[in-house]
């Protein structure tokens, strides 16, 4: 039997960057999927995961800088493809990389990535993924061994491999992301990728393996797993971080410096940050 879902329909003022902040916070909870709306964001959670105290620690709901209200709706089944087809638009990064769904027309760009229109982080719409793609477009990844940590839809690993990376490991703790990453690799005819379901514990036997590490997760996980990431990175290797706000840059940089990784370049977009470090 299909699980029932509860939809939370949030109205957010101002919508930007409120919707992004709310999405990041809800992403730490048991919500399965998210759809951007004209007024804010809709978030979907299975009925058995929905609790009365679910939103108690969602900071933006009590932040005086934002006005957030919501209504809930019980849904028997959710057709994620139908929801995405209503909302999904192609992403164009500097006219070099184009991310689209199968139902969109192709575009003549250097790198075109086709992803199945299902809902997860890492579709390219969120500022953090967009900035990570900009970083990758400016890095020569030829023959690199790559780790995409918290891979989401595996867009970043796929782009690195399209640009000439030798091989990529893609890891995500979410089962849907794991399955969708495999699907997206196949859809884009990417062969030299291994996808794993799990967390930083999977890195224990990968010391000094990677030339490039991509970690687009969130501040707390990045800080907690910084040492594990650093151990996997070769001397002179590059590590890209995102998934946090500009006010978190100092904390991320301090933790990276403790692992002998030093800031080389940074991008900012709507108060989100993405940092490039080099391991000395």
C-alpha positions in Angstrom: 0.0 0.0 0.0 1.2 3.5 -0.8 2.2 5.6 2.2 0.0 8.7 2.8 1.8 12.0 2.7 1.3 15.2 4.6 2.0 18.3 2.5 3.1 21.5 4.3 2.4 24.5 2.1 4.5 27.4 3.4 4.0 31.1 2.5 7.2 33.1 3.1 7.8 36.8 3.1 10.2 37.7 1.8 10.4 34.6 -0.4 14.1 35.1 -1.1 16.2 34.1 0.7 13.5 32.8 3.0 12.6 29.8 0.9 16.2 28.7 0.7 16.7 29.0 4.4 13.5 27.1 5.2 14.4 24.4 2.7 17.8 23.9 4.3 16.3 23.6 7.7 13.5 21.2 6.6 16.1 19.1 4.8 17.5 18.2 8.3 14.1 16.7 9.2 12.2 13.7 7.8 10.7 15.5 4.8 11.1 13.5 1.6 10.6 16.1 -1.1 10.2 19.8 -1.8 8.5 21.9 -4.5 9.0 25.6 -4.9 5.8 27.6 -5.3 4.9 31.2 -6.2 4.5 32.1 -2.5 7.2 29.9 -1.0 7.7 26.2 -0.6 5.7 23.0 -0.3 7.3 20.2 1.7 6.1 16.5 1.8 6.5 14.0 4.6 5.2 10.5 5.1 2.3 10.4 7.5 4.1 8.1 10.0 7.0 10.6 10.2 4.8 13.6 10.9 4.8 14.5 14.6 3.3 17.4 16.6 6.7 18.8 17.5 8.1 18.4 14.0 8.7 22.1 13.4 9.6 23.1 16.9 13.3 23.7 16.1 12.8 25.3 12.7 14.4 28.7 13.5 13.1 30.7 10.5 9.5 30.2 11.8 10.3 32.5 14.8 12.8 34.7 13.0 11.4 38.3 13.1 13.0 39.1 9.7 10.6 36.7 8.0 6.9 36.1 8.0 6.1 32.4 7.6 2.7 30.7 7.6 1.7 27.3 6.5 -1.2 25.0 5.9 -1.2 21.2 5.9 -2.9 18.8 3.5 -3.3 15.0 3.5 -2.4 13.4 0.2 -3.0 9.8 -0.7 -0.3 9.5 -3.3 2.2 12.0 -4.7 3.2 11.8 -8.4 6.6 13.5 -8.1 7.2 13.5 -11.8 3.9 15.4 -12.3 4.8 17.9 -9.6 8.2 18.4 -11.1 7.0 18.9 -14.6 4.9 21.8 -13.2 7.9 23.5 -11.6 11.1 22.3 -13.1 13.0 24.7 -15.3 16.3 24.1 -17.0 19.4 25.5 -15.4 22.0 27.4 -17.5 25.4 27.9 -15.9 27.4 30.5 -17.8 26.2 29.1 -21.2 28.6 26.3 -20.6 26.6 23.8 -18.6 22.9 23.1 -19.1 20.9 20.9 -16.8 17.5 19.8 -18.1 14.8 17.1 -17.8 14.1 14.6 -20.6 11.0 16.6 -21.5 13.0 19.8 -22.2 14.5 20.6 -25.6 18.3 20.1 -25.9 20.6 23.1 -25.9 23.9 23.4 -27.8 26.3 23.9 -24.9 29.6 22.3 -23.9 28.1 20.2 -21.1 24.5 19.1 -21.1 23.2 17.0 -18.1 19.8 15.3 -18.3 18.2 14.4 -15.0 15.0 12.6 -14.2 12.6 15.2 -12.8 12.2 13.9 -9.3 12.7 15.9 -6.2 15.9 16.0 -4.2 18.7 18.4 -3.3 21.3 18.9 -6.0 19.2 19.6 -9.0 21.1 22.8 -9.8 18.4 25.2 -8.8 19.7 25.7 -5.3 22.4 28.4 -5.0 24.9 25.9 -3.4 24.8 23.4 -6.3 24.9 26.3 -8.9 28.0 27.7 -7.3 29.7 24.3 -7.1 29.0 23.9 -10.8 30.7 27.3 -11.4 33.7 26.1 -9.5 33.9 22.9 -11.5 33.7 24.8 -14.8 36.8 26.8 -13.8 38.9 23.8 -12.7 40.9 21.5 -14.9 39.8 18.1 -13.6 41.5 16.0 -16.3 42.4 12.5 -15.0 41.4 13.4 -11.5 40.0 10.9 -8.9 36.9 12.6 -7.6 34.7 12.2 -4.5 31.2 13.7 -4.5 30.1 13.6 -0.9 26.4 14.1 -0.2 25.9 13.7 -4.0 22.2 14.2 -4.1 21.4 13.6 -7.8 25.1 13.2 -8.7 25.1 16.2 -10.9 28.5 17.4 -9.7 30.2 14.1 -10.2 28.6 13.8 -13.6 29.9 17.2 -14.6 33.4 16.4 -13.3 33.4 13.2 -15.4 32.1 15.0 -18.5 35.0 17.5 -18.1 37.6 14.7 -18.1 37.9 13.3 -14.6 39.2 9.8 -14.5 36.8 8.3 -12.0 34.3 9.4 -9.3 32.9 8.0 -6.1 29.5 9.4 -5.2 28.1 9.0 -1.7 24.8 9.9 -0.1 23.1 8.8 3.1 19.7 9.0 1.5 18.4 5.9 -0.3 16.4 7.9 -2.9 19.6 9.9 -3.8 21.6 6.8 -4.1 19.1 5.2 -6.5 18.6 8.4 -8.5 22.3 9.0 -8.8 22.7 5.6 -10.4 19.8 6.4 -12.7 21.2 9.8 -13.7 24.7 8.4 -14.4 23.1 5.8 -16.7 20.9 8.4 -18.4 24.0 10.6 -19.2 26.1 7.5 -20.3 28.5 8.0 -17.5 30.4 4.7 -16.9 33.4 5.6 -14.6 31.4 6.3 -11.4 30.6 4.2 -8.3 27.7 5.2 -6.2 27.4 4.3 -2.5 24.7 4.7 0.1 26.2 5.8 3.4 28.1 8.6 5.2 31.7 9.5 6.0 32.4 6.1 7.6 32.7 4.8 4.0 35.9 6.9 3.7 37.9 4.9 6.2 39.9 3.0 3.6 40.3 5.8 1.1 43.3 7.7 2.5 45.1 9.9 0.0 42.8 8.6 -2.8 41.3 11.7 -4.3 42.5 14.7 -6.3 39.2 16.5 -5.9 36.6 16.3 -3.1 33.2 17.9 -3.5 31.1 18.3 -0.4 27.8 20.1 -0.7 26.1 19.2 2.5 25.6 21.5 5.5 27.7 23.4 8.0 27.4 20.9 10.9 28.2 17.8 8.9 31.1 19.5 7.1 32.6 20.5 10.4 32.0 17.1 11.9 33.5 15.2 9.0 36.3 17.7 8.0 39.1 15.4 9.2 37.7 12.4 7.2 37.5 14.5 4.0 41.0 15.8 4.5 42.5 12.3 4.9 41.1 11.2 1.6 42.6 14.2 -0.2 46.0 14.0 -1.8 48.6 16.7 -1.1 48.0 19.5 -3.5 44.4 18.3 -4.0 41.3 20.5 -4.2 38.3 20.4 -2.0 35.0 22.3 -2.7 32.6 23.1 0.2 29.1 24.4 0.1 25.8 24.1 1.9 26.2 26.9 4.4 25.7 30.7 4.7 28.3 33.5 4.4 28.3 33.9 8.2 29.6 30.3 8.5 32.7 30.9 6.3 34.9 31.7 9.3 34.0 28.4 11.0 34.5 26.3 7.9 37.8 28.0 7.1 39.1 27.5 10.7 38.3 23.8 10.6 39.8 23.4 7.2 43.0 25.1 8.2 43.4 22.7 11.1 43.5 19.9 8.5 46.2 21.8 6.4 43.7 23.0 3.8 43.7 26.6 2.9 41.2 28.9 1.2 41.9 29.6 -2.5 38.7 31.1 -3.9 35.1 31.8 -2.7 31.8 32.4 -4.3 28.7 33.9 -2.7 25.1 33.9 -3.9 22.0 35.2 -2.0 23.9 34.8 1.3 25.0 31.2 0.5 28.7 30.5 0.2 30.9 28.0 -1.7 34.6 27.7 -0.9 37.6 26.2 -2.8 40.5 25.0 -0.6 43.9 23.5 -1.5 45.6 20.9 0.7 49.2 21.8 1.5 
